Amino acid sequence: MKVGDVAPNFKLKDQNGDEISLSGFKGKKVLLSFHPLAWTGVCETQMKNLDLKYDELEKLNVVPLGISVDTSPSKKAWAQNMKINKLKLLSDFWPHGEVAKKYGIFDEENGFSKRANFLIDEEGKIEFVKVYELRDQPDLNEIMNSIKR
């Protein structure tokens, strides 16, 4: 997937078991923040940073969503452990990695998604995309600057 492409729609359950679909956010920008696995240090920081910036993103008409292949119950326990209050953590567990595959970032060899951010505009087109090395922390300032343009 690249800038200008229509973002594939999906329906996934969040950490509370609620079904979330990309199409449900029409008229808002959506930041899909893919992370390989819950309960890992870099992923924890990535999700905590999004939760800390949640209100600022919301003021910019952006809904951030964290996505990994972990199950919803695991995501719930992880969110509670991290004290995540606002951020929705979506489970791309079954069919395993289906959304990550649609976005072209599923790592078949390891069975999880690559670390990546996709900013989707109000009409459902990809406005920003960046794939990171597994150990690299996404730069939220880079994304915030892209949103404010």
C-alpha positions as CSV (number, residue, x, y, z in Angstrom):
1,M,0.0,0.0,0.0
2,K,1.2,3.5,-0.8
3,V,0.1,7.1,-0.5
4,G,-3.0,7.7,-2.6
5,D,-4.2,4.1,-2.4
6,V,-7.7,3.4,-1.0
7,A,-7.2,1.8,2.4
8,P,-8.7,-1.6,2.7
9,N,-11.7,-1.8,5.0
10,F,-11.6,-4.2,7.9
11,K,-13.6,-5.3,11.0
12,L,-11.6,-6.2,14.1
13,K,-12.4,-6.6,17.8
14,D,-10.7,-4.3,20.3
15,Q,-9.4,-5.1,23.7
16,N,-13.0,-4.9,25.1
17,G,-14.4,-7.2,22.5
18,D,-16.1,-4.4,20.6
19,E,-16.1,-4.7,16.8
20,I,-14.3,-1.8,15.1
21,S,-14.4,-1.1,11.4
22,L,-12.4,1.4,9.4
23,S,-15.5,2.4,7.5
24,G,-17.1,3.4,10.8
25,F,-14.7,6.4,11.0
26,K,-15.8,8.1,7.7
27,G,-15.2,11.9,8.0
28,K,-12.3,11.4,10.3
29,K,-8.6,10.6,9.8
30,V,-7.5,7.3,11.1
31,L,-3.9,6.4,12.3
32,L,-3.4,2.7,12.0
33,S,-0.3,1.9,14.2
34,F,0.7,-1.7,13.6
35,H,3.0,-3.3,16.1
36,P,4.4,-6.8,16.0
37,L,3.4,-8.2,19.5
38,A,1.9,-7.1,22.8
39,W,4.0,-7.5,25.9
40,T,7.2,-6.3,24.3
41,G,9.1,-3.1,25.2
42,V,9.2,-1.2,21.9
43,C,5.5,-2.0,21.2
44,E,4.6,-0.9,24.8
45,T,6.2,2.5,24.3
46,Q,4.6,2.8,20.8
47,M,1.1,2.2,22.3
48,K,1.7,4.3,25.4
49,N,2.8,7.3,23.3
50,L,-0.4,7.0,21.2
51,D,-2.5,6.9,24.3
52,L,-0.7,10.0,25.7
53,K,-1.2,11.9,22.4
54,Y,-4.8,10.7,22.0
55,D,-6.5,14.0,23.0
56,E,-4.1,16.0,20.8
57,L,-4.9,13.6,17.8
58,E,-8.6,13.8,18.5
59,K,-8.5,17.6,18.3
60,L,-6.9,17.2,14.8
61,N,-9.9,14.9,13.8
62,V,-7.6,11.8,14.0
63,V,-8.6,8.4,15.6
64,P,-5.5,6.4,16.5
65,L,-5.8,2.6,16.6
66,G,-3.1,0.1,17.6
67,I,-3.1,-3.3,15.7
68,S,-1.3,-6.5,16.3
69,V,-1.9,-10.3,15.9
70,D,-2.5,-10.8,19.6
71,T,-5.9,-12.0,20.9
72,S,-8.5,-9.6,22.3
73,P,-8.1,-11.0,25.9
74,S,-4.3,-10.6,25.7
75,K,-4.8,-7.0,24.4
76,K,-7.2,-6.3,27.3
77,A,-4.7,-7.5,29.9
78,W,-1.9,-5.6,28.2
79,A,-4.0,-2.4,28.1
80,Q,-4.8,-2.7,31.8
81,N,-1.2,-3.4,32.6
82,M,0.0,-0.3,30.7
83,K,-2.9,1.8,32.0
84,I,-4.1,2.5,28.5
85,N,-7.4,4.4,28.9
86,K,-8.5,5.8,25.5
87,L,-6.6,4.0,22.7
88,K,-8.3,1.1,21.0
89,L,-6.0,-2.0,20.7
90,L,-7.3,-4.1,17.8
91,S,-6.8,-7.8,17.4
92,D,-5.7,-9.1,14.0
93,F,-5.7,-12.6,15.4
94,W,-8.1,-14.5,13.2
95,P,-7.9,-15.0,10.3
96,H,-4.3,-14.6,11.5
97,G,-2.8,-11.3,10.3
98,E,-5.5,-10.8,7.6
99,V,-5.5,-7.0,8.0
100,A,-1.7,-6.8,8.1
101,K,-1.7,-8.9,4.9
102,K,-4.1,-6.5,3.2
103,Y,-1.8,-3.6,4.0
104,G,1.2,-5.5,2.7
105,I,3.1,-5.6,6.1
106,F,2.6,-9.2,7.4
107,D,5.9,-11.0,8.1
108,E,5.1,-14.5,7.0
109,E,8.3,-15.9,8.5
110,N,7.7,-14.6,12.0
111,G,3.9,-14.7,12.0
112,F,3.3,-11.0,12.9
113,S,3.0,-7.6,11.3
114,K,5.9,-5.3,10.7
115,R,6.0,-2.1,12.7
116,A,4.2,0.5,10.5
117,N,2.0,3.6,10.6
118,F,-0.7,4.4,8.0
119,L,-2.6,7.7,8.2
120,I,-5.9,7.5,6.3
121,D,-7.7,10.6,5.3
122,E,-11.4,11.4,5.7
123,E,-12.2,9.8,2.4
124,G,-10.4,6.5,3.1
125,K,-7.2,7.1,1.2
126,I,-3.7,6.6,2.5
127,E,-2.2,10.0,3.2
128,F,1.1,8.8,5.0
129,V,2.8,5.5,5.4
130,K,6.0,4.4,7.0
131,V,7.4,1.0,7.8
132,Y,9.9,0.9,10.6
133,E,12.7,-1.6,11.6
134,L,11.4,-3.9,14.4
135,R,13.5,-2.3,17.1
136,D,12.8,1.3,16.0
137,Q,10.3,3.5,17.8
138,P,7.9,5.4,15.4
139,D,8.4,9.1,15.5
140,L,5.0,10.6,16.5
141,N,6.2,14.1,15.8
142,E,6.8,13.1,12.2
143,I,3.2,11.9,12.0
144,M,1.8,14.9,13.8
145,N,3.6,17.2,11.4
146,S,2.1,15.3,8.5
147,I,-1.4,15.7,10.0
148,K,-1.0,19.4,10.6
149,R,0.0,20.1,6.9
